[in-house]
Amino acid sequence: MQTSLDYLNATMRFGKFFLVEIVQMRGEELVAHAAQVVSAPPRRTSSGSSSPAGQADEAAFLAGIADHSYRDAINDVIAGCTALGVEVKWRSQGASFRITTPDRRQPLSIGWILPDDSHWQGARFATFGVDPWSLSKTPSVKGAVEHYTNRLAAIAGAKPVASKLDAFTFGIDTLPNAHAAIVAAIGNLVREIGEANTVVN
């Protein structure tokens, strides 16, 4: 598998390939699945980035994180979301995690990662949740997203955002122990939306 991974990453012009193990976690009332990265492609240097001018990219963002545990946790969240089909949209400051919905063309943001010295509407570091105004435009996923934010609230270290966002921040000290549960919550969200769309169709 490692040889195949190396070949794909060396020959494909677009995209990156990861080996991901799906870990099942059982609780008293629910079963969750978390994506754990087994092997990742080599990190690109910033000089090799193809991102538009003024826009962040994954390699540069990770390179700017000094804390190793926090950087590894961010990397695992990005890889886990990518494996789940969640879009990672890089912007001038950090990135947002976005899912498609049947209600509108614009994807719905369900999380944000930002540099240590940056913030957006109260979101800082690694923040997961939703903008209620955006959610109001996507009523078909409201129930699934509310389940998602409830799961986030139950994760140890979750700090509610003091703004209009229905979201929770995980900082340098808390994300390393929480990232697997966050990816599991996102996985459950993706599954619930998929199941709802299947019923509708």
N, C-alpha and C positions, 0 to 999 in steps of 0.2 A: 504493500500500500504506500509506503514512504517513497519508493521509486516512482510510482505512478503520480504521486503528489508533486514530486520534484519536477517530473517531466511536464505536467500540465502548467505549473507555474513558470517554467522556463520557456514554454513554446506559445502560450496563449497571449495575444496582445492585450486583451481586456479581461478584467476580473482577477480574482485571487481565489485559490483553492485551499481548504482546510480539511484536516481529518478531525471529525467531531464525534465524541461519544455521548449518547443520550443516557443520562442517569435518572433512574426512577426514584422518587422520594414519596413515601407513604405516610399519611397522617391518619388521625382518627376519622376524619370526615372527607378527606379528598386525597387524590393521587396527583402529583405534579411531576413534570419532567424538566430537567435542566440540561442544557448543552454544555459539555466540557471539552475544551480544545485539547486534542491529543498532539497535533502537530500543525504548525502554522508556517506560511511562507516567510522567507527572509524579509526583514524590514527594509524598505527602500530608503535611500538617503533623500534629503529634501531636494538635492540638485536633480534627481531623477523624477521628480513629481511632474505629473501632467495636469495638475489642477490649474484652473484659470488664475490669472494674477489677482492677488488680494483675497483669495479663498484658501481656507485651511485645508490640509489633507491629513490622512491618518498618521502617516509616518512623522510629519512635522509636529502634529499634536502630541503624539506619544513621546517624541524626543524631548518635548518641553516639560514633561512631568518628572520631577526629581525623585519622588518617593517610589521605590521599586514595587512595593506591594500594591499601591494604588494604580500604578501604570499597568501592572499585570492584570488587575481587576478590570480596568477600563478596556484593555485589549480583549479579555474574555467576554465582556458584555458585547463589544462590537462583533466579535466572531459568532457569539451565540445568536445575536439578532440577525446577522447575515444568514446564518444557517436556517433560521426560521422564516426567511423571506421578508424580513422587515427592512425597509430602505434606510440607509444611513446617509443623510443629506448633509454634506459639508458646506459650511458657510464661512464668512470672514472671521468669525469667532466660534470655534468648536463645530458641533454638529447636532442635528436633531434626528430622532428615530421616528419613522413615519410608516403608517399602514394605510393600505387602500381600503376604501369603503364604497358601497354601492350608491351612496347618496350624492356624491360630488366627485369631480375630477381631481381636486386638490387632496393629496393624502392628509391624514390626520396625524399630528405629532403626538407621540406618547412618551417622549423623553428627550432630554437634552444633556450634552456634555460640554462643559465650558472650561476655559483656562482658569487657573486659580484666581486671577485678578479681574475676571469678567463676570457679568451677570446679565440676565434678561428676564424682566418682569418677575423678579424675585428668585428665579432659578439660578443656582450656582453649583459648581463642581459637577456632580452627576445627579440630575434631578429627573424623576420619573412621575408621570401622571398625565394630566390633560388640561387644556384650556377650555373651561366650560362653554365659552361662546362658540368655539370651533365645534365642540361636541354637539351643541344645539343645532348645528347645520347637518349633522349626521345621525338622525334619530334611530336609524336601523341598528346601530352598534351601541346605543346608550346603555343597555343592560349589561353587555359584556364589558364595557369600559368601567362601569360602576363596580362590577366584580373585581376588575383589575386594580382599581384604586384602593378598594377595601383590602385586597391581598397585600398591596404595597404598605398600607398603614400598619399591618401586622408584622412587618419585617423588623427585626431588632436594628436599632440605629436610625430608623426613618424619622426625619425631621420635617414636619409640615411647613410648606412654603408660606410665608407671610405676605400673600398677594392674592389676586383673583384666581390664580392657578389652583386647581385641585391636584396637588402634586406634593412629592416628598423628596427632600435632598439627602444624599448620602455623600459625606465628605471623605477626606483623605483617611481618616481613622476608622470610618464605618463601612465604606464600600468593599474593602477586601473580604470581610466576613459576610457581606450581604449580597454580593453580585450573583451567586448561584440562585438564590431565592428570587432575585429580580428577574433574571432570565427565565426562570420557571413561571413567574407571574405573566411575563410577556408571552411565553409559550401557551399558557392557558388562554390568554386573550385571543391570540391568533386562532387557536383551536375553536373557541366559542364562536368567533365571527365566521369561521369556515363552516361550522355546523349550522349556524343560523342561515347562512346563504344557501346551503344545501336544501334545507327545509323549504325556503322560499321558492327555490327553483324547482 
